[in-house]
């Protein structure tokens, strides 16, 4: 989940546009539907070793914790603020009450946080971790950019200036104050596809260059294109819009069954370009200009909060993590700007597009005498942030040195003037889920064999910063970490309308009766790592809870959707990730506790408890 209302609205609007441009979605087969759905209308009694933990999780307690975490006093729990710190102290106090041990930083120097050292003459007490993993974040705001082009053609020098928000999409909230000057390389669509002997990057050095590309792939509207002939290529380069609408494209899996989408930009980033300029494969400059000139219209039911835009990042760590946006600056430019850059070739971007698509051969080339300069200014500062970390030690003498992490992002969008983004569903609800599992395992007479780490992440809204910091600076060895559970937005039930939209992909011959059994109030989407114990355990444990689960299996290392499971997927750790309904209250001041379901939080928490216990007890 990314931060600030303007950006969220732009992303959703963009997804609507992309959905309208997408070809029809590839339909699932009956066996795919049967594998994807776990429907249990009547729960069975759970084995005795789970009963105490299940009884510790209640709807009443879930709502009580949720009400405090999402109250106005928490001021929206924005990263690095007083409200977030108060909420973190509250969570730590509950961990301590339940017997969850602290697993954050070791105290420095004179003793524990907020406490003095041992009295004179008495032996020093053993050092104990705190519940907080504290670290610095870099705040960047007031980012301004300008761009100039220098073309030397046949000895005649021509320069041209370009303006953000007119000629190219604003560079957004990130970036450093710097000036970058680099030559330009046109690489067509930027595709290397050995299966059809198509390589637009052959013999090209992109390091330190400005790279000009077209989005998607050749032959978008041509059924005879090599990129349309094979289903795997069509799905790779022209993925269908996910069932469930644009919100699932934003948050959910990349395609039918939850497959991770191919990210062309990420592959190009690996080659070290200085910047990437992309031009829409289809469309006109008038569409781009209309998008960039869009003005938010007043809405009597929702406030317009013109909060100053800022970005947070981990100092010394390149990029913005698994959510993308790291590495080289990437921006969308107009066709007019692209044609100016291509002037030395005597061809326009559409000339080159047509050439590639009619010959099915690359037209990549360096652009001699063409230099782009990007100048950026910004204000920067350092702030303190913290994750809340606790642990329950495993029961097996050897396996207790292996760890399973249970996490959810604790941060929200904060407040501005009199408006508070309480973030009850997003994501106080997921944080309550983590607390529920901690309480349940603490209440269990026999603990799982492996140790369980409980984490409430900061900075998710800014780019998964808290979870990414944990994977870079783990309090327990990552190579001894066996899995991760993620909760994000688990308190809002589907209604009949949103359910119908979300289950369209299951409408295949023979599956009608199965799909008809899905109950909107108990429908939950679950992403998990294929080829691990998670799929089987998830189905088995649902027999003791009674949810209607839509399972989406991703390959190891794949973690689509902008939540903290992506940080763990990036380092190839298996995960299971729960999410309930996406509503119109997402990232709005209207995301409040009275709209949530304690019963749904409790059921999802119980399922997570059983899944974690079983996975960590193998």
Steps between C-alpha positions, in 0.01 A plus 500: 500500500645818395463828657302816442158546354604662171728209417242239604233662283736524206594132533137388516406719203794360307391146578153572363662625179730199477214262567307651209804443276555139606396200291248256651635309799612141445235279657589251770429129464272303732793334675656844556181621670479190719861548604458873564193485725485366855137526616402377846154596624513307828820483701612179670636486856872572497760264650553551871843663467342793315195558718650737760643720227177508302302596811743789568392668176162673525305754299450713811872528576579558134268800483630637832858503374392632161307789658807620689745458211272693263380769740557869433757500781730291279488778236499252212822323611716667237860379498727701728219683682383521860182311418691207357727489806202493738343214306833315503530536878146361530587196290820441695310514830263227379790285388649534847165426668462176302858384555630570151869579541656816353693437177609846386822689565747424773536793742793726440739631763326575826211255489155445367287759323357739755673334799824559689782253564546273801547669842859540617643188661247264344580265214377609160186325381514298178438724202159453343375613164233766472175456306615759246725474197589866449661646189537821304305588187576772251211739435492666157252774414441789262652312207530716189648393168584651164636342186689620195592337170806574289508367143804544277396411145745556217684762703184696586438513874141519620380513863154464645359517853226272635270557793371250755125456483490624141753301298558218744337355803622652825784302657288471814611509861837323485839586363810682610605858435729442203572577138534214254634533145508195274481384137186329371437149367177393330426133575157456341286304745804397704429129459727196496293195401718206392198277431423703186857619437414863579767697686485881510790530745762301311843668497363811679659651810228672706709581805483870580279574197152648467290220351198572278243218471143420400275332754367144459617305189468509121171397342260584776205512261638255244393134547777398258775654711754250640416640843137390452563151360600329826280524806797535733629801305158658477450460876851630567488819293125571476369373837126501549352729763438304822144409586385731774565829331782752518535477875613139469746602230641743754505265797457152370675234298621555150267285299283189492572290804725769644800458272771761540505745211811550292655838578684627194618818673653300786699292251630812325589654837745214558710626208580826679339777290508854638131557416219330310259698284195301396245586233156338497476227239146606414331832548555861409667799658156647557428209738824563688441874522146440627630266767770741618259795507234317702365700794334346800137596511345591836291222651255584776549156656881501509747768608774626275818493704786678329767358726858578396654206319801327647689178448680280751790271420764297681824703493780324318269245338437549130145492364167475677484127545274228365221737404706625211609854432860424597811552291488728199242776481209380286248740351237511228560759228284633218542398140597859423789480745602157364502635145724789606744250653491291182556799269852390406358181348255678272225268628217537750416259780204373297721451193729277705206321662358417156842387375541258790150359465508453121846340485493320837858617541659737754565863409717578803777755469708756681402859417823682406532859610194473725547594866236529774551693824267445795526743792328421829471697823354373828488561875630214716514411870541194723222366723486212749276203429438169671362151452340320794656153539421216745580128514369176650773237523446165336461181702753282315859532631642505146220641285443797734796661324287519186243779467161569348404870468142627540458859383275785395560866436414720795535838331225705338460822307505728803307824537484841339342798675172366647484186288625166635551195282420252774588199285278255684494244220829618344667377703411503867298188416804308376696618803226363726533172310871483593416580862231231502743233379756612759240473777382160372846344485584648840183337638580160350637257761732343242684731262595429138841342446640810330510850646237752388594865441220760509555823310305822451665682212543872448530676164295260287304790355833652390635190325512201739782668691458333840485146366780570257717638781431181698615276214817709466562519877335191648511449876495126422681335210315518169654169394328347804165663419260245349192702407291814533130579557367838391170668593375807315140626517316206660196668657263593218270228362418474132146591400310329221610755240872488574486123538339458158776711345776314682383147411443562129820313419344184649195505270597197291296205385448248779594740781163675533381306805834542678515875437141541612599370845735794566371716785585870472545565876764225531681537168874564537778510240821320591825525308758236581818346371459199274709190555502543881291363784283814501232391247424169671517645852275792402232263367528263796476771764196654335305190610529630857403862421246501216603779264453513124855540372619594152856369480748651257832322475813692399840362418776529759640851475181645349295735716256720314291768668638789704524346844777374728501140378686641199803580718524133597421374151789711373744297712326176395325417825161325472197690623125495551313831466136564602278783381123556520297751299630819341243777556445861399633601844851393400743786579212727604415671827190277501705185579365478855449229759118491495510361144713201592402146595651359818371156404688508170824616667466222757439227240791611282719524811400149606583365156835679507575364847433143387702544181799650680491239775479209254769642266741575786431166672593273208 
